[in-house]
Amino acid sequence: MAPAAGGRQRPRLMPGAMVAVQRDDQRVLLTKRADTWCLPAGAAEPGGGFARTAIDELAEETGIEVSERDLIPFGCLSEAEAHTIHS
């Protein structure tokens, strides 16, 4: 844990990637972790780049295989909770 303003603790942030997969009918693929729906995502391996991490996490979590040319960067998140949808 890293110290945050006001002396409270916050988790250390790790580089990672998140993937939004949109079908032809405009629906977006979500995965379920425990009771939370979220986009496929995960932390980078040491020395791993964003594209490689996105490709690996998508395959690990969904079985969908893509190449780097299939990826379109769409944003950068700085908070661990920012990529989840809480029901």
C-alpha positions as CSV (number, residue, x, y, z in Angstrom):
1,M,0.0,0.0,0.0
2,A,1.2,3.5,-0.8
3,P,0.4,6.5,1.5
4,A,-2.3,8.8,0.1
5,A,-3.2,12.4,1.0
6,G,-4.5,12.6,4.6
7,G,-2.4,9.6,5.7
8,R,-4.8,7.0,4.5
9,Q,-3.5,4.0,2.5
10,R,-4.3,3.3,-1.1
11,P,-3.2,0.3,-3.3
12,R,-0.2,0.7,-5.5
13,L,-1.3,1.1,-9.1
14,M,0.1,-1.4,-11.6
15,P,0.3,-0.9,-15.4
16,G,-2.3,-3.0,-17.2
17,A,-4.7,-3.0,-20.1
18,M,-8.5,-3.2,-20.6
19,V,-10.2,-4.3,-23.7
20,A,-13.6,-3.2,-25.0
21,V,-15.0,-5.6,-27.6
22,Q,-17.9,-4.3,-29.6
23,R,-20.0,-6.6,-31.8
24,D,-21.6,-5.6,-35.1
25,D,-24.9,-5.0,-33.3
26,Q,-23.0,-2.4,-31.0
27,R,-23.2,-4.6,-27.9
28,V,-20.0,-4.6,-25.7
29,L,-18.6,-7.8,-24.1
30,L,-18.3,-7.8,-20.3
31,T,-16.8,-10.5,-18.1
32,K,-18.0,-11.3,-14.6
33,R,-15.7,-11.4,-11.6
34,A,-17.4,-12.5,-8.4
35,D,-20.5,-10.2,-8.5
36,T,-19.1,-7.5,-10.6
37,W,-19.4,-7.0,-14.4
38,C,-16.3,-5.5,-16.1
39,L,-14.4,-5.2,-19.3
40,P,-11.7,-7.8,-19.8
41,A,-8.6,-6.4,-18.1
42,G,-5.4,-7.3,-16.2
43,A,-2.0,-6.3,-15.0
44,A,1.0,-6.3,-17.4
45,E,3.7,-8.8,-17.0
46,P,7.1,-7.3,-16.0
47,G,8.3,-5.5,-19.2
48,G,5.0,-6.1,-21.0
49,G,3.5,-3.3,-23.1
50,F,-0.1,-2.3,-23.3
51,A,-0.9,-4.0,-26.6
52,R,0.6,-7.4,-25.5
53,T,-1.2,-7.1,-22.2
54,A,-4.5,-6.4,-23.9
55,I,-4.1,-9.3,-26.3
56,D,-3.1,-11.7,-23.5
57,E,-5.9,-10.6,-21.1
58,L,-8.6,-10.8,-23.7
59,A,-7.5,-14.4,-24.7
60,E,-7.2,-15.5,-21.0
61,E,-10.5,-14.1,-19.9
62,T,-12.7,-14.8,-23.0
63,G,-10.8,-17.1,-25.4
64,I,-11.0,-14.4,-28.1
65,E,-7.8,-14.0,-30.0
66,V,-6.8,-10.7,-31.7
67,S,-3.7,-9.2,-33.1
68,E,-2.1,-5.8,-32.3
69,R,-3.6,-4.3,-35.5
70,D,-7.1,-5.1,-34.2
71,L,-6.6,-2.8,-31.2
72,I,-7.7,0.8,-31.0
73,P,-6.3,2.7,-27.9
74,F,-9.2,4.4,-26.2
75,G,-8.1,5.7,-22.8
76,C,-6.0,5.6,-19.8
77,L,-7.3,4.8,-16.3
78,S,-5.5,5.9,-13.1
79,E,-7.7,4.3,-10.5
80,A,-8.2,0.6,-9.9
81,E,-11.9,0.9,-9.4
82,A,-12.5,2.9,-12.6
83,H,-12.8,-0.1,-14.8
84,T,-15.6,-1.9,-13.0
85,I,-19.4,-1.6,-13.2
86,H,-20.9,-2.3,-9.8
87,S,-24.4,-3.8,-9.7
